[in-house]
């Protein structure tokens, strides 16, 4: 059973880039045909898909965020990462990484000066 | 974009009674590969979402058999045969046929 853990700064200034990493344990990230994804949840609100990267290396992003998002994978470290540029207060949310049915516990990122 | 509409928004249920949540998509969720990528998630208070059902009606490992999913095309349903206290939380449908989108959520609470 895979375990996922998000890590990164909990506070990001407006206009800067949010960077998060998801570290996978309990199995090799490259041994599956899963896709790896990022989802976020603003405080008190619902879930929003940010984007996904597939085993093939193909990436797919939410059209509303596409111009600001980059998702990458480092199989040697069993990690995948999220970068979201030009953040505003509207990007304040709990950010989750997920592989199929397995989700991390989430990390709260606050955008504030 | 595919819009996922859940109803009701709030569902008060008596312990031991059944519960049903509806999810409708703005377009068919039948993929070109023949599969229908409609999942259901449970989010208990203070926890991360947990997938319960994948591809309409398949229960994930460890999910009690009181949870069941059904539907086709654009109309889908999650049913809980007998609600228990641990079922309190918000339930989301999610489609994975046309990128990914989530429904707005249904809050299940005990009367």
Interface residues (C-beta under 8 A of the other chain):
Chain A: X37 X39 X46 X47 X48 X49 X52 X60 X62 X63 X96 X100 X101 X103 X104 X105 X106
Chain B: X1 X41 X48 X49 X50 X51 X54 X60 X92 X94 X99 X100 X101 X102 X103 X104 X105
